[in-house]
Amino acid sequence: MKILILGAGQVGSSAAYHLSREEANEVTVVDTRANVLRELQDRLDIRTVVGHAAFPEVLERAGAGDIDIIIALTDADETNMIACQVAYTLFHTPTKIARIRSAEYMNAKDLFTQDAIPVDVRISPEQLVCEYVEQLILYPGALQVLAFANGRVHLVGARADRDGLLVGQRIATLKEHIPNTEGRIAAIYRDGKSLQPDGDTVIQEGDEVFFIAARQDIRVFMSEMRKLEDPVRRVVIAGGGNIGLRLALALEQTNQVKIIERDPKRARHISEQLAKAIVLVGDAADEELLLEENVDSVDVFCALTNAEEANILSAMLAKRLGAHKVMALINRPSYAELVESSSIDIAISPQQITIGSLLAHVRHGDVVKVHSLRRGAAEAMEAVAHGKEGESRVVGKKIEDIKLPQGTNIVALIRGDQVIIAHHDTVIETDDHVILFMTDRRKIESLEKLFQVDVSFV
């Protein structure tokens, strides 16, 4: 697949990294900064073009006349929208994806159509990050909460501790503990390495366990891994930017929310947008301010400014002063790995959250949802099984008879309104939504082939 990425910022570079690692993709990146493109080309097997992302001549040099997908990820919404318009009008590009940050554009009715602005898929990293943090606040104790099948099924990552009911026991005993629920452990990471779980695997303290369950059963399964935490009541948000404001708007009706914003003008602006949340002017890394606001009684402290160093410092300070749980928005993967091993509970990576939305539209076969996990090393995917028996490599087969790539598990099926937790003898039917977990995303190409219909297949 020929893919043109516009913008080599943090999100664009991350997209280029993930997409260029897959052998079937030819990736070209456009940016105005020659030095950034040089660094990117030194690390990745990609082609680069220097120039303005929306200029017809630049797009032509980048091969827009012969591409399958254009992904506009520059920092300017207007540039992204115009680039998609130019690609559609002059080069008839089949699929056009654009990063749209402004809620005014995202919420505009009838703006994004083939007759107006021809953007097929709109991606808002800010909105995706906000939804991601909301889920973590809704399910205290979880490291990741990822939705499939329009939210009916969730894949949840949690660290096992000594108070978990299943810790020190075989996975096979899970059914005895919670007999009236359906769920499955999809993967276990121990000391940073993946284990292929089976009934005899014993959950140990410190294991990072990913399980899949229906939404209503998440807390029951969480109690098997760790002691259930009380619901979150008090939330402090450091940074009143797009993400901080969106999160405050989402939480203020159900939680006690405070935002700390340095810029008085921005603070005044966001206070006008909010009904209940309290807006404070100040520095979130100011110890005196945090003490005045009783940070020691805060359930969750979210550092969501544009400066990752400031996020790390303010989150670490809040934790030292007694905040129950702290999260920090961190762009660099190397930073994220370092801080999660220290006093910061959860490092939020916008690139990792965003890349899943992109991958769902780039994958071969009918892929509905993709979530990137473990800094991009693992992946969870929802794919649709098409075709009839004899035309498909999966339809009509028991899961145990499907030749899955090593490290890949089918963990659940969605059949109409029914959620089916997968077992070795479960048979996949036409139009089933199949949820898979891959510990090694380098095997994605062979997995995609399983879900591609081939009329000549025998």
C-alpha positions as CSV (number, residue, x, y, z in Angstrom):
1,M,0.0,0.0,0.0
2,K,1.3,3.4,-1.0
3,I,0.9,5.9,1.9
4,L,1.6,9.6,1.9
5,I,2.0,11.2,5.4
6,L,1.9,15.0,5.6
7,G,3.7,16.4,8.6
8,A,6.7,15.0,10.5
9,G,5.8,16.1,14.0
10,Q,5.4,13.7,16.9
11,V,2.2,12.1,15.5
12,G,3.4,12.1,11.9
13,S,6.8,10.6,12.8
14,S,5.1,7.9,15.0
15,A,2.8,7.0,12.1
16,A,5.7,6.8,9.7
17,Y,7.6,4.5,12.1
18,H,4.7,2.1,12.6
19,L,3.5,2.0,9.0
20,S,7.0,1.7,7.4
21,R,7.8,-1.3,9.6
22,E,5.1,-3.3,7.7
23,E,6.7,-4.8,4.5
24,A,3.6,-4.2,2.4
25,N,3.7,-0.4,2.8
26,E,5.6,2.2,0.8
27,V,5.7,5.4,2.9
28,T,6.5,9.0,1.9
29,V,6.6,11.8,4.4
30,V,6.3,15.6,3.5
31,D,7.4,18.4,5.8
32,T,8.8,21.9,5.5
33,R,11.8,21.0,7.8
34,A,14.6,19.3,5.8
35,N,16.6,18.5,9.0
36,V,13.6,16.7,10.6
37,L,13.1,14.7,7.4
38,R,16.8,13.8,7.2
39,E,16.7,12.4,10.8
40,L,13.6,10.4,10.0
41,Q,15.1,9.0,6.8
42,D,18.2,7.9,8.7
43,R,16.1,5.8,11.0
44,L,13.3,4.5,8.7
45,D,13.0,3.0,5.2
46,I,10.9,5.8,3.8
47,R,11.0,8.5,1.1
48,T,10.8,12.2,2.1
49,V,9.9,15.4,0.3
50,V,10.6,18.9,1.5
51,G,7.7,21.4,1.0
52,H,4.4,22.8,2.1
53,A,1.9,19.9,2.6
54,A,-1.0,21.5,0.8
55,F,0.8,22.8,-2.3
56,P,-0.2,20.9,-5.5
57,E,3.3,20.9,-6.8
58,V,4.7,19.4,-3.5
59,L,2.0,16.7,-3.5
60,E,2.8,15.9,-7.1
61,R,6.5,15.5,-6.3
62,A,5.5,13.2,-3.4
63,G,3.7,10.9,-5.7
64,A,0.1,11.9,-4.9
65,G,-1.1,10.7,-8.3
66,D,-0.3,7.1,-7.4
67,I,-1.1,6.7,-3.7
68,D,-3.8,4.7,-1.9
69,I,-4.0,6.8,1.3
70,I,-3.1,10.4,2.3
71,I,-2.7,11.0,6.0
72,A,-2.6,14.8,6.8
73,L,-1.0,15.2,10.3
74,T,0.4,18.7,10.3
75,D,-0.2,21.0,13.3
76,A,-2.6,23.2,11.3
77,D,-6.2,21.9,10.8
78,E,-6.6,24.2,7.8
79,T,-3.5,22.8,6.1
80,N,-4.7,19.3,6.6
81,M,-8.2,20.0,5.2
82,I,-6.9,21.8,2.2
83,A,-4.3,19.1,1.5
84,C,-7.1,16.5,1.4
85,Q,-9.1,18.8,-0.9
86,V,-6.2,19.1,-3.3
87,A,-5.5,15.4,-3.2
88,Y,-9.1,14.6,-4.0
89,T,-9.6,17.3,-6.7
90,L,-6.3,16.9,-8.6
91,F,-5.2,13.4,-7.9
92,H,-8.4,11.5,-7.0
93,T,-6.8,10.0,-3.9
94,P,-9.1,7.1,-2.7
95,T,-8.8,7.5,1.1
96,K,-8.1,10.8,2.9
97,I,-7.4,11.0,6.6
98,A,-6.9,14.3,8.4
99,R,-5.9,15.4,11.9
100,I,-8.5,17.9,13.1
101,R,-7.8,19.5,16.5
102,S,-10.5,22.1,16.7
103,A,-13.8,21.1,18.2
104,E,-15.4,23.8,16.1
105,Y,-14.5,21.9,12.9
106,M,-15.1,18.4,14.3
107,N,-18.6,19.3,15.4
108,A,-19.6,21.2,12.3
109,K,-22.5,19.6,10.5
110,D,-22.2,18.5,6.8
111,L,-18.7,20.0,6.6
112,F,-16.8,16.8,5.8
113,T,-18.5,15.4,2.7
114,Q,-17.2,14.7,-0.9
115,D,-19.1,17.7,-2.0
116,A,-17.6,20.0,0.7
117,I,-14.3,19.1,2.3
118,P,-13.5,15.6,1.2
119,V,-12.0,14.1,4.4
120,D,-13.0,10.4,4.8
121,V,-11.7,10.0,8.3
122,R,-11.1,12.7,11.0
123,I,-8.7,12.0,13.8
124,S,-8.5,14.2,16.9
125,P,-5.5,13.1,19.1
126,E,-6.8,15.4,21.8
127,Q,-10.2,13.8,21.8
128,L,-8.7,10.3,21.7
129,V,-6.4,11.1,24.7
130,C,-9.3,12.6,26.6
131,E,-11.5,9.4,26.1
132,Y,-8.5,7.3,27.1
133,V,-8.0,9.1,30.4
134,E,-11.7,9.1,31.1
135,Q,-11.6,5.3,30.9
136,L,-8.7,5.1,33.3
137,I,-10.6,7.3,35.8
138,L,-13.7,5.3,35.4
139,Y,-11.9,2.0,36.2
140,P,-9.3,2.9,39.0
141,G,-6.4,0.4,39.1
142,A,-6.4,-0.2,35.3
143,L,-3.3,0.5,33.2
144,Q,-5.2,0.5,29.9
145,V,-8.9,0.2,29.1
146,L,-9.6,-0.3,25.4
147,A,-13.0,-0.6,23.9
148,F,-14.2,-3.0,21.1
149,A,-17.6,-3.7,19.5
150,N,-18.9,-0.1,20.2
151,G,-18.0,-0.4,23.9
152,R,-19.7,-3.7,24.7
153,V,-16.3,-5.5,25.2
154,H,-13.2,-4.1,26.8
155,L,-9.6,-5.2,26.9
156,V,-8.2,-4.2,30.2
157,G,-4.6,-4.2,31.4
158,A,-3.9,-4.3,35.2
159,R,-0.9,-5.1,37.4
160,A,-1.5,-8.0,39.7
161,D,-0.8,-7.4,43.4
162,R,-0.9,-9.6,46.4
163,D,-4.5,-8.7,47.2
164,G,-5.8,-10.1,43.9
165,L,-8.0,-13.2,44.4
166,L,-6.3,-15.0,41.5
167,V,-2.7,-14.1,42.3
168,G,-0.7,-17.2,43.2
169,Q,-3.3,-19.5,41.5
170,R,-3.7,-21.2,38.1
171,I,-5.7,-19.4,35.5
172,A,-8.0,-22.4,35.2
173,T,-9.4,-21.6,38.6
174,L,-10.8,-18.3,37.3
175,K,-14.1,-19.9,36.3
176,E,-14.5,-21.2,39.9
177,H,-14.0,-17.7,41.3
178,I,-16.5,-16.0,39.1
179,P,-18.7,-18.7,37.6
180,N,-21.5,-16.4,36.2
181,T,-19.3,-14.2,34.0
182,E,-17.6,-14.6,30.7
183,G,-14.0,-13.4,30.2
184,R,-10.6,-14.5,29.3
185,I,-7.0,-13.6,30.0
186,A,-5.5,-12.6,26.7
187,A,-1.8,-12.0,27.6
188,I,0.6,-11.7,30.5
189,Y,3.8,-9.7,30.7
190,R,6.3,-10.7,33.4
191,D,9.5,-8.7,33.8
192,G,8.7,-7.0,30.5
193,K,8.5,-10.3,28.5
194,S,5.3,-11.8,27.2
195,L,4.0,-15.2,28.3
196,Q,1.5,-17.3,26.4
197,P,-1.1,-18.0,29.0
198,D,-2.9,-21.3,29.4
199,G,-4.9,-22.9,32.2
200,D,-1.8,-24.0,34.1
201,T,-0.2,-20.5,34.1
202,V,0.1,-19.1,37.6
203,I,-0.5,-15.4,38.0
204,Q,2.3,-13.8,40.0
205,E,2.5,-10.5,41.9
206,G,3.7,-7.8,39.6
207,D,2.5,-9.5,36.4
208,E,0.9,-7.1,33.8
209,V,-2.3,-9.0,32.9
210,F,-4.5,-8.2,29.9
211,F,-8.0,-9.6,30.1
212,I,-11.1,-9.2,27.9
213,A,-14.6,-9.0,29.4
214,A,-18.0,-7.5,28.8
215,R,-18.2,-3.9,30.1
216,Q,-20.4,-4.9,33.1
217,D,-17.9,-7.5,34.2
218,I,-14.7,-5.4,34.3
219,R,-14.7,-4.6,38.0
220,V,-15.3,-8.3,38.8
221,F,-12.3,-9.3,36.8
222,M,-10.2,-6.5,38.2
223,S,-10.8,-7.9,41.7
224,E,-9.1,-11.1,40.6
225,M,-5.9,-9.2,39.8
226,R,-5.8,-6.6,42.6
227,K,-7.8,-5.1,45.4
228,L,-10.6,-2.9,44.0
229,E,-10.0,0.8,44.4
230,D,-12.7,3.3,45.5
231,P,-14.3,5.3,42.7
232,V,-12.5,8.5,41.7
233,R,-14.0,11.7,43.2
234,R,-11.4,14.5,43.2
235,V,-9.4,15.2,40.0
236,V,-6.8,17.9,39.5
237,I,-5.8,18.6,35.9
238,A,-2.5,20.4,35.2
239,G,-2.8,22.3,31.9
240,G,-5.8,24.0,30.4
241,G,-5.0,23.3,26.8
242,N,-7.3,21.4,24.4
243,I,-6.9,18.1,26.2
244,G,-7.2,19.5,29.7
245,L,-10.3,21.5,28.8
246,R,-12.0,18.5,27.1
247,L,-11.3,16.3,30.1
248,A,-12.7,18.8,32.5
249,L,-15.8,19.2,30.4
250,A,-16.2,15.4,30.4
251,L,-15.7,14.9,34.1
252,E,-17.1,18.0,35.8
253,Q,-20.7,16.6,36.1
254,T,-19.6,13.5,38.0
255,N,-16.3,14.5,39.7
256,Q,-14.9,17.4,41.7
257,V,-12.5,18.9,39.1
258,K,-9.8,21.6,39.4
259,I,-7.7,22.9,36.5
260,I,-4.3,24.6,37.1
261,E,-3.4,26.9,34.1
262,R,-0.4,29.3,34.0
263,D,-1.7,31.7,31.4
264,P,-4.3,34.1,33.0
265,K,-6.0,34.8,29.6
266,R,-6.3,31.1,28.9
267,A,-7.6,30.5,32.4
268,R,-10.3,33.1,32.0
269,H,-11.3,31.6,28.6
270,I,-11.6,28.0,29.9
271,S,-13.5,29.2,33.1
272,E,-16.2,30.5,30.8
273,Q,-16.5,27.1,29.1
274,L,-16.9,25.2,32.3
275,A,-20.0,25.0,34.5
276,K,-18.7,23.4,37.7
277,A,-14.9,22.9,37.5
278,I,-12.7,25.3,39.4
279,V,-9.9,27.0,37.4
280,L,-6.8,28.1,39.2
281,V,-4.1,30.4,37.8
282,G,-0.6,29.1,38.7
283,D,2.2,26.7,38.1
284,A,1.3,23.0,38.6
285,A,4.9,22.4,39.8
286,D,4.5,25.0,42.6
287,E,4.7,23.0,45.8
288,E,3.0,25.8,47.8
289,L,0.1,25.9,45.4
290,L,-0.4,22.1,45.5
291,L,-0.3,22.1,49.3
292,E,-2.9,24.9,49.4
293,E,-5.2,22.8,47.2
294,N,-4.8,19.8,49.4
295,V,-3.2,17.6,46.7
296,D,-2.7,14.9,49.4
297,S,-6.5,14.2,49.2
298,V,-6.7,14.1,45.4
299,D,-7.6,10.8,43.8
300,V,-6.1,11.5,40.4
301,F,-3.6,14.2,39.3
302,C,-3.4,14.5,35.5
303,A,-0.5,16.5,34.0
304,L,-1.6,17.4,30.5
305,T,0.4,20.4,29.5
306,N,2.3,20.7,26.1
307,A,5.6,20.4,27.9
308,E,6.4,16.8,28.8
309,E,9.2,17.8,31.2
310,A,6.8,20.0,33.1
311,N,4.3,17.1,33.2
312,I,6.9,14.7,34.6
313,L,8.0,17.2,37.3
314,S,4.5,18.2,38.4
315,A,3.2,14.6,38.5
316,M,6.2,13.5,40.5
317,L,5.8,16.4,42.9
318,A,2.1,15.7,43.3
319,K,2.8,12.0,44.1
320,R,5.4,13.0,46.7
321,L,2.9,15.3,48.3
322,G,0.4,12.5,48.6
323,A,-1.8,12.4,45.5
324,H,-3.2,8.8,45.3
325,K,-2.6,8.3,41.5
326,V,-0.7,10.5,39.0
327,M,-0.7,10.5,35.2
328,A,1.5,12.4,32.9
329,L,1.2,13.1,29.1
330,I,4.6,12.1,27.7
331,N,5.5,12.1,24.0
332,R,8.9,10.4,24.0
333,P,8.6,6.6,24.4
334,S,12.0,6.5,26.2
335,Y,10.8,9.0,28.8
336,A,7.5,7.1,29.3
337,E,9.3,3.8,30.1
338,L,11.6,5.6,32.5
339,V,8.9,7.4,34.5
340,E,6.5,4.4,34.7
341,S,9.2,2.6,36.6
342,S,9.5,5.5,39.1
343,S,6.8,7.5,41.0
344,I,4.4,8.2,38.0
345,D,1.6,5.6,37.8
346,I,0.6,6.0,34.2
347,A,2.5,7.6,31.2
348,I,0.0,8.7,28.6
349,S,1.4,8.5,25.0
350,P,-0.7,10.5,22.5
351,Q,1.1,8.8,19.6
352,Q,0.3,5.3,20.8
353,I,-3.3,6.2,21.4
354,T,-3.6,7.9,18.0
355,I,-1.8,5.3,15.9
356,G,-4.6,2.7,16.5
357,S,-7.1,5.0,14.8
358,L,-4.8,5.3,11.8
359,L,-4.0,1.6,11.6
360,A,-7.6,0.6,11.5
361,H,-7.9,2.4,8.1
362,V,-4.7,1.1,6.7
363,R,-5.0,-2.6,7.5
364,H,-5.8,-5.0,4.6
365,G,-9.1,-6.9,5.1
366,D,-12.1,-5.5,7.0
367,V,-10.5,-4.1,10.2
368,V,-12.9,-2.2,12.5
369,K,-10.6,-1.3,15.4
370,V,-6.9,-1.3,16.3
371,H,-5.3,-0.5,19.6
372,S,-1.5,-0.2,20.0
373,L,-0.1,-1.6,23.2
374,R,3.2,-1.9,25.1
375,R,4.7,1.1,23.3
376,G,3.7,-0.3,19.9
377,A,5.2,-3.8,20.4
378,A,1.8,-5.5,20.8
379,E,-1.5,-4.9,19.2
380,A,-5.2,-5.7,19.8
381,M,-7.5,-5.7,16.7
382,E,-11.1,-6.2,15.8
383,A,-11.5,-7.7,12.3
384,V,-14.6,-8.9,10.5
385,A,-14.7,-12.5,9.1
386,H,-16.1,-12.4,5.5
387,G,-16.9,-15.0,3.0
388,K,-18.2,-18.5,3.1
389,E,-16.5,-21.8,4.2
390,G,-14.1,-22.6,1.4
391,E,-13.5,-18.9,0.5
392,S,-12.1,-17.9,3.9
393,R,-9.2,-19.1,6.0
394,V,-11.2,-18.6,9.2
395,V,-15.0,-19.0,8.5
396,G,-16.4,-22.4,9.4
397,K,-13.3,-23.3,11.4
398,K,-12.7,-24.0,15.0
399,I,-10.2,-21.6,16.6
400,E,-7.8,-24.5,17.4
401,D,-7.7,-25.4,13.6
402,I,-6.8,-21.8,12.5
403,K,-3.1,-21.3,11.8
404,L,-2.5,-18.1,13.8
405,P,0.9,-16.5,13.8
406,Q,3.0,-17.2,16.9
407,G,2.0,-15.0,19.9
408,T,-1.5,-14.3,18.5
409,N,-4.7,-15.2,20.3
410,I,-8.4,-15.0,19.3
411,V,-9.9,-13.8,22.5
412,A,-13.6,-13.0,21.7
413,L,-16.2,-12.9,19.0
414,I,-19.1,-10.5,18.5
415,R,-22.0,-12.2,16.7
416,G,-24.9,-9.9,16.2
417,D,-25.7,-8.7,19.8
418,Q,-24.0,-11.7,21.3
419,V,-20.6,-11.5,23.0
420,I,-18.8,-14.9,22.8
421,I,-15.6,-15.4,24.8
422,A,-13.4,-17.6,22.5
423,H,-12.4,-21.1,23.4
424,H,-10.4,-23.7,21.4
425,D,-13.5,-25.3,19.9
426,T,-15.4,-22.1,19.1
427,V,-16.3,-22.0,15.4
428,I,-16.1,-18.7,13.5
429,E,-19.1,-17.8,11.4
430,T,-19.6,-15.3,8.5
431,D,-19.7,-11.7,9.6
432,D,-18.4,-12.4,13.1
433,H,-16.3,-9.6,14.6
434,V,-13.1,-11.3,15.8
435,I,-11.0,-9.7,18.5
436,L,-7.4,-10.7,18.5
437,F,-4.4,-10.0,20.7
438,M,-0.9,-10.0,19.2
439,T,2.2,-9.9,21.3
440,D,4.4,-9.4,18.2
441,R,2.9,-6.9,15.8
442,R,5.6,-7.8,13.2
443,K,3.4,-10.8,12.3
444,I,0.5,-8.5,11.2
445,E,0.9,-9.2,7.5
446,S,0.3,-12.9,7.9
447,L,-2.6,-12.2,10.2
448,E,-4.2,-9.8,7.6
449,K,-4.1,-12.6,5.0
450,L,-6.2,-14.8,7.2
451,F,-9.1,-12.3,7.0
452,Q,-8.8,-11.6,3.3
453,V,-11.4,-13.4,1.2
454,D,-10.0,-15.4,-1.7
455,V,-12.5,-17.0,-4.1
456,S,-9.8,-19.4,-5.3
457,F,-8.8,-20.4,-1.8
458,V,-9.1,-24.1,-1.0
